[in-house]
Each structure stands twice: as C-alpha cells, then as structure tokens.
C-alpha cells in the first residue's frame, strides 16, 4: 500500500518582523488547522490567542490535539497574498512537526483544492482567488 500526503509552502510572519517559510500538510481530513508548539514557539510566530476552550453541543469542551492542550488562535500567512489562518496552537511539544492546513483554511480563504492521483503519484494545487 502506497501512502501519499499533499504539501504546500506557506510564509509565517514572526514577532520580529521576519517571514519564515514552512512546508505545510494540506489535510482534507482535518476540520481545523494545527500549528505544533515547536514551530510557533521556536520561530516566534506572530499569532493571537482567541480561546482555550470550544463549545460542543452548547457545552464547553477542552481544546486539544493529540492529547495536548491547545489554544484557538489566528494569524495572517503568506500564500500568493495574505491569507487568514485560524488554528489550534499546541501548548506543549508533540512528535509531529508539520503545520496542518485543515479544511477551515481552504474555506476561510475561498481556496479550491485540486488533487490528481494515479497509482504512482499524487499531485495537485491550490487555486486561489
């Protein structure tokens, strides 16, 4: 069985005014984007916290990813122009070191995700407004 993932390079602004380019996984199975702790903390990414909890069926629920506490936050990122990224920002280190761009990133920014597959390869692109 061959397994494939799709990636795109995105620019993340730092609090010092720089721009860090990172390879990010475009994950159509993830409803919400995720920025691992080691990425935002070590690179001093410029993001703003919104909440430490979510409401599920009207009840407060812990905001976690892979069992790690998270905060819901947002930031602008660079992908052929400025795009909004709303994501879970992990508050502790985790084994995975890739930013996950979930379906919310695609819908929030009106992006069309096109994937083409054959038995030997996966290719695709973001069509941006």
N, C-alpha and C positions, 0 to 999 in steps of 0.2 A: 504494500500500500504506500503510495506516494502522498506526502502531505505538503501543502503549499500555504503560504501567507502572503498578503499584499502589503507593501510598504510605500511610504511617501516621505520626502524630506520637508520638514517644516522649520521655520525660524522662530525661536523663542526669545523675547526680549528679557534682558537681565535688569536688575535694580540699578546697576551701574551704567546703564545706557547702551550696553552692547547687544549683540544678537548672536545667539547660539543656534546653530543648525543641527537638528537631530533627525535620525531616521525614526519614523513612527509607523506602527502597525495599524492599518485600516481594517477594523474588525467589524464586519456586518452582523456579527452575533452578539456584540456588546451594546446594550442600550445607552450606556453613558461612558464618556471618555474617562481615562485614568492617567494621572501623572505620578509615577513612582517617586517616593521620598528621595532616593539617591540622585535623581535627576533634578528635581526642583531645588533641593537643599544645596547640593554641591555646586550647582551652576548659578545659584542666587536668582532664580527666575522671578520676574515681576508679576505676581498674581495676587488676587484679593479674595479673602475668605467671605463666604456668604452664610454658611450654616454648618453645624456639627451633627445635625440630625435631618432625617427626612420624615415625611408623613406617609404611611401606608394604610390605606383604607381609613383615613382620618386619625390614625394613631401614630404617635412619634415612634420612629424606628432608628436604630443605630445606623450610622453611615460607615460601612466597612467595605474592604476589598481584600480578598484572600485572608480574611480574618483580622486584618489590620485596620485600626481606626483611621478614618479619613475626614477631611473637611470638604464641603462643596465650595468650589471657588471658580473664578473666571479670570481670563486674561485675553489680550489680543495676541494673535500669532501671525506670522508672515507666510502666506501661501498664494503666490501670484496676486498680492494685495493683502490688506489687513482682513483677518477673519476672527470671529469670536470663538473662543474655546471655553466651554463650561465643562468642568470635570471634577472627579473625585481626586483630591490631592492626598496621597498616603502620608500619614504622620509618623511612620516607622519604616525602616528598611525592609525590603522584600526581595526574594530571589530574582524576580523578573525585572529587567532593566530597560524595557521598551515603553515608550508612551503609547497608549492605546487610544486611537481615534474611534469613538463609538458612533452609533447611528445618530446621536444628537448633534455631533459635529457636522455631519452631512446635511441634516435637515435644518439646523440653525443657520447654515451658510448657503442654503439652496444649491448644494453641490450634487451633480449627477455622478454616481459611481458606476463605471463600466468595467466589467471583468470578462476576460475571454480565457477559456480553458481548453486544453487538449490533454491527452494522456501524459505528455512530457513537459508541459509548461503552463504557467498562469501568467497572464499579462493583463494590463488594464490602465485606466487613467481616471482622474477626476476631471469632469467638465465643469468649469467654474463660470458663474455669471459675470 
